[in-house]
């Protein structure tokens, strides 16, 4: 458990770090143009890629392919390895010249990596360049509806907007389960929504990329969501417009069972997302899978979204991968941007086809 002093310093260091990394510094940077990969050759999208990918690139190059999409990439914020040497140099300075007293000399905590912006940023940029040199398309991650205290940030670039950067008058609808530091904003409140979007824009300007992954973007009532679908789609559209202005694509992770969208709700989603993408963690949930009529409804709605030009990334959770593949490949079409999510540390096994599987 962090001491009060540690937390306070992390907040201060985080503020210093963000003062260095502001959107204006990188406003002139333009990300490379992005085209959706061909699902026939790159039907797997890599999710939650971390610094550990380096070993797999070296030892298992066959796990990756040129033109493959890395939906999000980040590195950890941890202890600064140079901190002990800096403290040693401070100790050797004579008293009266800014050196520390014996009582202050050796603090009992590690200096966070955020104390030195060059450390996490350099690691992030070097590994990102490595991934791109292998022909991978590399995106970034951000939460679309949650915030947390800067002292709680553990990934770089930050995976959520620090709550300190929003007004104290911000409106929230609750907290993330089992995480009292992680607030869920009220997307119906325009001031709160726009303040969060402004910080997302600033982070995207600071870290150019051709594609963005926006997690926790929305939750439909079919998946337990309680916020207005209309307001959530407005929020998605406004974030998409930010991405448009920066020349990048965006993929929204949405809690949703597509077969339960009404015609009006589907139209709102299509309008909000445009030619971008959605990611679904439970694409063919068990109780839909067991019901032929519900599966047909889901298929029809998927085809509507895909026919509209939307990309769909399915994460094979709560369903055997081979069953999901057989079902999807029974109605998939060559023009669809339909992908399966996969882990960077596993050999890809997904097979995106069009039409029924061979007998």
N, C-alpha and C positions, 0 to 999 in steps of 0.2 A: 504494500500500500504506500502511495506517495505521500511524503510529508507536505505540510502546508507550504513550506519554503520551496519545495520542488515544483509544486503546482503553480505557485506564483511566478517562479522563474520561467516555467514553460510558457505561461501566458505572455510574459514580457518578451521572451525570445521569439515567440510566434509573431507578436506584433512587429518586432524589429524585422523579422524575415519578410513579412508581407509588405512592409514599407519599401523593401528592396525589390520585391517582385510585384510590380503593379502592371496593370494592363497597358498603360501608355508606353511602357518600355518596349513592348512587343507588338504594338498596334500595327506596325508596318509589315510584320511577318505574315505571310499568307501560306496556309497549308497547301500541300499538293492536292490536285483535283482527285476526286474519289469516284470510282465506278464500282457498283456491286460486283463481287467475284462471280464467275460462272459456276453455278452449283454443280454442274456436271464434272468439273475438275477440282473445285474447291467448295464442296458442300458442307464442310465443317468449319464452324466459327469458334475460335479459342476464347474462353471466358476466364476472367480473374487470373490473368497472367502476372506472375511475380518475378523477382530477381532470380528465383530458382530455375527459371527457364534456361539459363546459360548452360548448365550441366547437360540438359536434355538436347540442346542444340549441338553440343559437342559430341555426346555419346549416342544420341539417337536422331541423327539428322533426317531419317526417314519418317519421323513423326510430323514433319513440317513440309509445306510445299510452297513454291513461288506463287505469290498472289493471294495467299491465305490471309483471312482477316483475324487480327488480334483485337477483340472487342474492347478490352481495357487492359492497361498496363500501369503498374505503380511499384514503388520500392518502399521499404519500411523506414519509419522514423525511429531511430534508436540512439544508443549512447554514441557520443562523438569520440572516435578513437584517438583524436589529437588532444582531447581535454587534459589528460594527465601531464603531457609535455608542457602545455600552456601553464598549468598550475605550478609545475616545477620551475619554469622560467620566472613566474611571479614570485616564488619563494626565494629565489636567488637574488632578487632585486633588493637593495639596501632599504631599510626602514626609512621612511620620510620621502621615498621616491615613488610612492604608490604601491609598495609591496604590502603583503598581507601580514597581519599580526599572527602570532602562534595560534591564537584561539580561532582565527578565521582561515588559517592556511589550508587545511585539508577538509573540505566539506564532505559529508557522508553520503553524497548522491552523485550520480553521473550527470554531466552536462548533456541536455538533450541535443540531438543532432540538429534540431532547428536553430540552435544558437549560432550555427555557421551555415549560412545558406548554400555556400559552395559545395558542402559535403553531400547533402541529398540531391541537390540539383545536378551536380556533376555525375553522380552515379546514375541518376535517372536518364540524363541525356546520353551518357555513354552506352548504357544498355539499350536504350531506345534506338540509337544509331546501329547497334549490333543487329537488332531484330530487323530493322529496315534493310540492312546490307544483305540479309538472307532472303529478301524479297517479300517480307511480311508487311501487311498494312496494319499500322499500330494506332489504336484509339486510346482515349482516356476515360476515366470513371468519375462520376459525381452523383450524389443523391439528389433527386429532384424535389423531394418534399420534406426532408429531415435536416436538422442542424444539430451540432453538438459543440460543447466547449472546446476551445482551441487546445487546452491541456489534454483533451481526450483524443486528439488526432493521432493516428498511428501510421498513416500511409502518406506518401508523397508522389504526385500532387495530392492535396487533401481530398479525402473521399466524401466529405460533407462540408458545407459552408459553416464556418465557426459562428456560433450563436452570438458571440460578442459583436459581430459586424452588423447585426440587425438591430433595429430599434427595440428598446425595452417595452415599447407599446405593441410589439408584434403579437399577432393572434395565433394561438396554437389550438389544436383539437385534442392533444394528448401526447403521450410519450411512447417510444418504441417498447415493445414487450421486454421486460427484464433489463431495461436500460433507462434509468431515470434521468440521465444526462442528455438523452437524444430526443429532441422535440419534433413533433409532426406539425407542420404549419397548416393553417386554415387557408386552403387555396381559394376560397371564395372571397377572402379579404384582399382587395387589390393592392393595398399598400404593402402588406406583408409579402404577397406573391411577387410583386415587382422588386422589392428589396432583395429577396433571395435570387431572383433572376439577374439582377445587376451584379451580384457577387459571382454567380456562375459565369456570366460574360467575362468578368475580370479574370477569373481563373483560366478560362479558355483562351483569352488573349495572351496570358502569360505563358501558356503551354500549347502552341499550335499543333494541330493534328487533323488528319483528313476525316476522322469519324469520332463521334462522342457517344459514350454509353451513359444514359441517364437512368439510374436505378430508382426504385420506389416512385416511379413517375405517376402512377395512378392505381386505384384499386376499385374494380367494379363490384356492384352489390352481389354478383354471383360468386365472388371470391371473398366476401366478408367486408367489402368497402362500405364506408358510411358517408363519405363526402359526396357532394353533388357531382354527378357525371358531367353535367354541363360545365361546371366550374373547372373540373379536372381537365376537360378537353380544351378549355380556354388556356389553361396553364401550359398544356402540352404544345398548343399552337404557338404561344408566345415564346417558349423555349426553342421551338423549331425555327421561328423567325430570327432568333439570335444566331442559331447555327447557320441559317441562310446568309445572314449578313457577314459572317466570318468565312464563308465558302466551304463549309464542311457538312457532312451528313450527321444524322443523330439517330440512335436506336433507343427507344423507350422501353424499359422493363415494366410490364403492367401485370397486376394480379387480375386475371380474367379467364372466364370460360366462354369462348367466343360464341358458342351455340346459344347462349342466353342473352346476347345483345339483341335489343329490339332494333327494328329497321332505323328508327330515328337515332338511337345510340350508335349504331354502326356508321351512319352517315356523319355524325359528329366526329367520330374517331378518324374516319377517312379524311375529312376536311382538316383535322388538327395535325395529323401525322404527315400527310402529303406523300411525296415519293421517298420518304425515309423508312424507318423500320420499327418493329415492335419485337420484344423478346418475351416469351411466355415460359414460366417455370413449370407449369402443369398443363401441357398442351392438349392432353387427351386423358382427362382424369378418370379414375377407375369406374365411377358410377355412370359416366357417359360411355365409356368403353364397353360396358356390359349391356348397353341399350342401343339396339340398332337404329331406332328412330332418332335418338339424341345424337348418335354419331353422324347420321346423315345431316342433321341440322348443323352440327359443328363443321362438317365438310363444306356445306353450302356457304357458311359464313366465312370460312377460311378462303374459299375461292373468290368470294366477293372482295375481300381485302386485297388479295393478291392480284386480282384482275384490275383493281384500282391503281396498281403500281407500287403498293406497299411491300416492303421486305418483311419476312417473318422468320424469326429464329426460334426454334423449339428446343428447350432443354429437356432431355428425356428423363424427367423425374416422375415418380409414381406410376411408371409404365415401363415394361420391358422394352429395351431398345429395338429388338427385332420386330416386336409387334407394332411399335410406332412406325418403323420404317415400312413395313408391309402395308399398313393402312395409308400412310401418306403417299407412298409410291403408286397406290391404286387410283389416285385422282390427281396427282401432280401433273403440271404442264411445263413444256420447255421454256416458256416465257416467264415463269414464276421465279421470283427471288426468294426461294425457300431453303432454309439451312437448318442443320442440327448443331446445337452447342456441344462443345467437347472440352476436355481438360488437356493442357499442354503436356502433362506427364503420362499420358496414355496413348498407345498406338490408335490412330483413328480407325474406326470400324464402320462408320455410317456410310450408307450407299444411297445417294439421291438419284432416283431414276424418274422417268416419266412413263405413265401407263402401267398396266398390271405387271407384276414380277414374272419372270420366265417360268414356265411349267417345268 
